[in-house]
Structure formats: C-alpha cells, structure tokens
Amino acid sequence: MDKVREEEKAIYEKNKPEIEQGLKGIKLALKILNDYYAKAAALIQSDKADGAGGGIIGMLEVIESDFTKALTEMVAAEQTAAAGYEKESQENEIEKTTKTQDVKYKTKEGASLDKAVSELSSDRDSVQSELDAVNEYLESLNKKCTYKVESYEERKARREAEINGLKEALDILESEAALVQTSSSHALRGVKKHA
C-alpha cells in the first residue's frame, strides 16, 4: 500500500507542474492573441480578421478548459487517494495496536495458565501419592481383616497334623505315666501294698 501510494504521489508531483505550466502557456497565448486580434480588428475593422482569430482563440479556450478540467481531476484524485491512504493507515495502526495488545494479554494469560497447570500438576502429584499410601494401607487392612475360606485340603492337612500331634502327646504321656508307676517304690504311710 505504501509503495502504490508513493508511486501515485510521484506521478502526481511530476504531472501537476507540467499541466500548470501548459495551462499558464495557454492563458498567456490567449491573452496575447486576444490583445493582437483586438488591436487588428480596431485597425482594420474587418470581420475576416475577427473570424480567423476567433477560431484559433476558440480552440485555445477549449484546450484551456481541458487542461483546467484535467488539473482539477488530478488534484481531486490526489486528495482522494491521500485521504484514503491516511484513513487506511490510521485503521491499520489501530488494528496493529489492538493486535499487539491482544498478543500482550494472550501472552500474559498463557503464562498464568502455565503457572496454574504447574500448580495443579503439583497438587495432582501430591494427591496421587496420598492415594497410593491410602490404597497400600487399605490393602494391608484387607489382608488382615478379610476372612479367607480355607480349602478342604488345607483343613484336612491341618486336622491331620493336629491329630498326629495329639497322638504323639498321648504316647509321651502314657510312656511317662508307666515310668512313674514302675519306678515309684514309695508307699504312703499306712498304706499297704497289695500283692
């Protein structure tokens, strides 16, 4: 946009002086011709001189009108282009400022969100470690408190071991009782041994 505007302005600045100079030249030519034909008409007092000069003067007046119109259009086009450029530049500046502020706020928001994510991750890690500890404790309680049904084979083996232990204890007790009875030669006073 800047490049196009610079090119338009350069063309305007080049052409305007040329058209103004051409317009001055035509006005000067018209003045000279009007003065010349006015003097000639006064001296000669003939319509021929007035008719030949009138055609040239009329043609120069048309050219002057065209140059004036072209100059006016060129100035108007330049002013319109400059105003449009200025308006667009201001809108672009406002948009740039708005977007710069948006970037600033979004960056700030992103930083705060990163901080929040970091804090929440830390909180999550701490809660997760607490949960792991609670689950571990619950598992130990389940092992202690949950009644496990023994299988038939386990109960049978336990009973057989208990029965075998009791039989051994009975055998030991019977053998000790026999030893105690055979080795005892003491008698109670007043008690006689029966034969």
C-alpha positions as CSV (number, residue, x, y, z in Angstrom):
1,M,0.0,0.0,0.0
2,D,2.9,2.4,0.9
3,K,4.6,1.6,-2.4
4,V,1.5,2.2,-4.5
5,R,0.8,5.5,-2.7
6,E,4.4,6.6,-3.3
7,E,4.1,5.8,-7.0
8,E,0.8,7.7,-7.2
9,K,2.3,10.7,-5.4
10,A,5.4,10.7,-7.6
11,I,3.3,10.7,-10.8
12,Y,1.1,13.5,-9.4
13,E,4.1,15.6,-8.4
14,K,5.6,15.1,-11.9
15,N,2.5,15.8,-13.9
16,K,0.9,18.6,-11.9
17,P,3.7,21.2,-12.7
18,E,3.7,20.2,-16.3
19,I,-0.1,20.7,-16.6
20,E,0.1,24.0,-14.6
21,Q,2.9,25.2,-16.9
22,G,0.8,24.2,-20.0
23,L,-2.2,26.0,-18.6
24,K,-0.2,29.2,-18.0
25,G,1.2,28.9,-21.5
26,I,-2.3,28.6,-23.0
27,K,-3.6,31.5,-20.9
28,L,-0.7,33.6,-22.0
29,A,-1.3,32.7,-25.6
30,L,-5.0,33.5,-25.3
31,K,-4.1,36.9,-23.8
32,I,-1.6,37.7,-26.5
33,L,-4.0,36.6,-29.3
34,N,-7.0,38.4,-27.7
35,D,-4.9,41.6,-27.5
36,Y,-3.5,41.1,-31.0
37,Y,-6.8,40.5,-32.7
38,A,-8.5,43.2,-30.7
39,K,-5.9,45.7,-32.0
40,A,-6.1,44.3,-35.5
41,A,-9.9,44.4,-35.5
42,A,-9.8,48.1,-34.4
43,L,-7.3,49.0,-37.1
44,I,-8.8,47.0,-39.9
45,Q,-12.3,46.9,-38.7
46,S,-12.9,43.8,-40.7
47,D,-14.8,40.6,-39.8
48,K,-12.2,38.5,-41.6
49,A,-9.5,39.1,-39.0
50,D,-12.0,38.6,-36.3
51,G,-13.2,35.3,-37.8
52,A,-9.7,33.8,-38.2
53,G,-8.6,34.9,-34.8
54,G,-11.9,33.7,-33.3
55,G,-11.3,30.1,-34.5
56,I,-7.8,30.0,-33.0
57,I,-8.9,31.6,-29.8
58,G,-11.9,29.2,-29.5
59,M,-9.7,26.3,-30.0
60,L,-7.3,27.6,-27.3
61,E,-10.2,28.2,-25.0
62,V,-11.3,24.5,-25.4
63,I,-7.7,23.4,-24.7
64,E,-7.6,25.7,-21.7
65,S,-10.8,24.2,-20.5
66,D,-9.5,20.6,-21.0
67,F,-6.3,21.5,-19.1
68,T,-8.2,23.1,-16.2
69,K,-10.5,20.0,-16.1
70,A,-7.6,17.6,-16.2
71,L,-5.7,19.6,-13.4
72,T,-8.9,19.7,-11.3
73,E,-9.4,16.0,-11.7
74,M,-5.8,15.2,-11.0
75,V,-5.8,17.3,-7.8
76,A,-9.1,15.7,-6.7
77,A,-7.8,12.2,-7.4
78,E,-4.6,13.0,-5.4
79,Q,-6.6,14.4,-2.5
80,T,-8.9,11.4,-2.5
81,A,-6.0,8.9,-2.7
82,A,-4.2,10.8,0.1
83,A,-7.3,10.8,2.3
84,G,-7.9,7.1,1.6
85,Y,-4.3,6.3,2.3
86,E,-4.4,8.3,5.5
87,K,-7.6,6.6,6.6
88,E,-6.3,3.2,5.8
89,S,-3.0,3.9,7.6
90,Q,-4.9,5.0,10.7
91,E,-7.1,1.9,10.6
92,N,-4.1,-0.3,10.2
93,E,-2.4,1.5,13.1
94,I,-5.4,0.9,15.3
95,E,-5.6,-2.7,14.2
96,K,-1.9,-3.2,14.8
97,T,-2.2,-1.6,18.3
98,T,-5.2,-3.8,19.0
99,K,-3.4,-6.9,17.9
100,T,-0.3,-6.0,19.8
101,Q,-2.4,-5.6,23.0
102,D,-4.1,-8.9,22.2
103,V,-0.8,-10.6,21.9
104,K,0.3,-9.0,25.2
105,Y,-2.8,-10.1,27.0
106,K,-2.7,-13.6,25.5
107,T,0.9,-14.0,26.5
108,K,0.1,-12.9,30.0
109,E,-2.9,-15.3,30.1
110,G,-0.7,-18.1,28.7
111,A,1.8,-17.5,31.4
112,S,-0.9,-17.6,34.1
113,L,-2.3,-20.7,32.6
114,D,1.1,-22.3,32.6
115,K,1.5,-21.4,36.2
116,A,-1.9,-22.8,37.0
117,V,-1.1,-26.1,35.2
118,S,2.2,-26.3,37.1
119,E,0.4,-25.8,40.4
120,L,-2.4,-28.3,39.5
121,S,0.2,-30.8,38.4
122,S,2.0,-30.5,41.7
123,D,-1.3,-30.8,43.6
124,R,-2.2,-33.9,41.5
125,D,1.2,-35.5,42.3
126,S,0.7,-34.9,46.0
127,V,-2.9,-36.2,45.9
128,Q,-1.7,-39.2,43.9
129,S,1.0,-40.0,46.4
130,E,-1.6,-39.7,49.2
131,L,-4.0,-42.0,47.3
132,D,-1.2,-44.6,46.8
133,A,-0.5,-44.6,50.5
134,V,-4.2,-45.0,51.3
135,N,-4.5,-47.8,48.8
136,E,-1.5,-49.6,50.2
137,Y,-2.9,-49.2,53.8
138,L,-6.3,-50.5,52.6
139,E,-4.6,-53.5,51.0
140,S,-2.8,-54.3,54.3
141,L,-6.1,-54.0,56.2
142,N,-7.8,-56.3,53.7
143,K,-5.1,-58.9,54.2
144,K,-5.6,-58.7,58.0
145,C,-9.3,-58.3,58.2
146,T,-10.7,-60.2,55.3
147,Y,-11.7,-63.8,56.2
148,K,-10.3,-66.3,53.8
149,V,-12.1,-69.6,53.4
150,E,-9.7,-72.5,53.7
151,S,-9.9,-75.1,51.1
152,Y,-10.8,-78.7,52.1
153,E,-7.3,-79.9,51.6
154,E,-5.8,-77.2,53.9
155,R,-8.4,-78.0,56.7
156,K,-7.7,-81.8,56.3
157,A,-4.0,-81.3,56.5
158,R,-4.3,-79.1,59.5
159,R,-6.6,-81.5,61.3
160,E,-4.3,-84.5,60.5
161,A,-1.3,-82.5,61.8
162,E,-3.3,-81.7,65.0
163,I,-4.4,-85.3,65.4
164,N,-0.8,-86.6,64.9
165,G,0.5,-84.0,67.4
166,L,-2.2,-85.1,70.0
167,K,-1.3,-88.8,69.4
168,E,2.4,-88.1,70.0
169,A,1.5,-86.2,73.1
170,L,-0.7,-89.1,74.3
171,D,2.1,-91.6,73.6
172,I,4.6,-89.4,75.5
173,L,2.2,-89.1,78.4
174,E,1.4,-92.8,78.6
175,S,5.1,-93.7,78.5
176,E,5.9,-91.2,81.3
177,A,3.0,-92.5,83.3
178,A,4.3,-96.0,83.0
179,L,7.7,-95.0,84.1
180,V,6.3,-93.1,87.0
181,Q,4.3,-96.1,88.2
182,T,7.1,-98.7,87.8
183,S,9.8,-96.6,89.4
184,S,7.8,-95.5,92.4
185,S,8.6,-97.6,95.4
186,H,7.5,-95.2,98.0
187,A,4.4,-96.0,99.7
188,L,2.2,-93.9,101.7
189,R,2.3,-94.4,105.4
190,G,-0.3,-96.7,106.5
191,V,-0.9,-97.9,103.1
192,K,0.0,-101.5,102.4
193,K,0.8,-102.8,99.1
194,H,-1.4,-105.4,97.7
195,A,0.1,-108.2,96.1
